[in-house]
Amino acid sequence: MKKNKRFYLVSLGCPKNRVDAERILSVMSTGGYSYTDDPESAGTIIINTCAFIEPAVEESVDTILDVRSEFPAAFLVVAGCLPLRYKEDLKQSMPEANLFLTPDRIGELPELLADRPSPRIAPGLAAGSGRILTTPGYAYLKIAEGCSKKCSYCTIPSIRGPLTSRDCEELEQEAAFLASGGVRELVLVAQDTTAYGVDRGEKNALLRLLERLTTLDGIKWIRLMYLHPQGVSREMHTIIRDSDKILPYLDIPFQHISDVVLKSMGRPWKGDRIRRLVETLRKEIPDLVLRTTLMVGFPTEQDKHFQELRNFVEAYEIEHVGVFPYSPEEGTRAFHLGDPLPAEEKQARADELRSIHSRFMEKRLASKVGSIHQSLIEGISEESELLLQGRTWDQAPEVDGVLYITSGHAVAGAIHQVRITGFHGTDLFGEID
């Protein structure tokens, strides 16, 4: 009987997981498999999981169970962070899967599928580095894997291991390949982008990488995500300010502003240094747009600490803010602090910060109406075939809302000047100028 070599892929979690998913698409295609968007017709279903926090684990497990229930005949591969975090324990706890695949074994996948092994953690050689892009006009460039920071709440070092930076020349070659395929925006990601090269004993490695990437033909925008505040140097301010390709958009997760909470989180900076960093960046980089992530309900967060965080959000008006309730994760140092704050109170605090930020966001978006912004067109809108969809330069993919084009013509991957005509929630409406 002829083997069904069609496969279906589900990818959960962050942009770094998307890069792994694109590598899976590439090695499967090279291995003679063809992708289908119909899971019912697939002989193999691959779920690229996330296990960063408990809700992500629950989503991954629910997805695995749902897929197995709905498609019982498919060969089910569970990839990503779940096998990394729980390793051999999965063989007993997740019999629904036929194969568990860690990210460093992606290149072995076609060979493993040829053998149709029983459930196990896949052994093998290092993964292939090819990718099949799933994003129109932009691509994530993962510059490092793992993290060597000691944040007390974080599972990443135990899941992904210590910081391992990729070779600068290899990254430059990958970026050039992406540009040749129509990519106009590179989004640099890692667990800690500013730590790039530290494991190799290299100083200012990120800045040197940026200098090389800015010379590539075809690349128009370079966006920096997941910057640790401790690593945002004055030299970085300068290169961003003086570059016509590196966007004045910085994603710097602060997590909190209270000295007490930051210390118990294992974050080395105090609140005043974070405030000074924001003030300095805004002074030195024209048109700066910041994104940050804040955590509420950490075990040591008392009401006065939350009020300090609330005041920070209100006073500093960060352009993009993600707020998340604390989730205790077994295996982290913070897990032993307990979880004294009820879930309802954590959610209420998160909602309060989101409400404050949404009022500022509404004011900011209203001020854009009538102005013209350089925008990347991503193609036909998911909401309506009558609209184009894209992003202004100050909207990062997948997290900051989108731009709906109501008038004008463009192809996916093109960058156009767009006049903003309105907004709804975090999304903008505009016309190609």
Secondary structure as UniProt FT lines:
FT   STRAND          6..11
FT   HELIX           15..30
FT   TURN            31..32
FT   STRAND          34..35
FT   HELIX           39..41
FT   STRAND          44..49
FT   HELIX           54..70
FT   TURN            72..73
FT   STRAND          75..80
FT   HELIX           81..86
FT   HELIX           87..89
FT   HELIX           90..93
FT   TURN            95..96
FT   STRAND          99..101
FT   HELIX           103..108
FT   HELIX           109..115
FT   STRAND          138..142
FT   STRAND          144..145
FT   TURN            152..153
FT   HELIX           156..160
FT   STRAND          164..165
FT   HELIX           168..180
FT   TURN            181..182
FT   STRAND          185..189
FT   HELIX           193..195
FT   TURN            196..197
FT   HELIX           198..200
FT   HELIX           205..213
FT   TURN            214..215
FT   TURN            217..218
FT   STRAND          221..224
FT   HELIX           229..231
FT   HELIX           234..242
FT   STRAND          246..251
FT   HELIX           259..265
FT   HELIX           271..284
FT   TURN            286..287
FT   STRAND          289..296
FT   TURN            299..300
FT   HELIX           303..316
FT   STRAND          320..325
FT   TURN            330..331
FT   HELIX           333..337
FT   HELIX           343..368
FT   TURN            369..370
FT   STRAND          372..380
FT   TURN            385..386
FT   STRAND          388..392
FT   TURN            393..394
FT   TURN            397..399
FT   STRAND          403..407
FT   TURN            412..413
FT   STRAND          415..424
FT   TURN            425..426
FT   STRAND          427..432
//
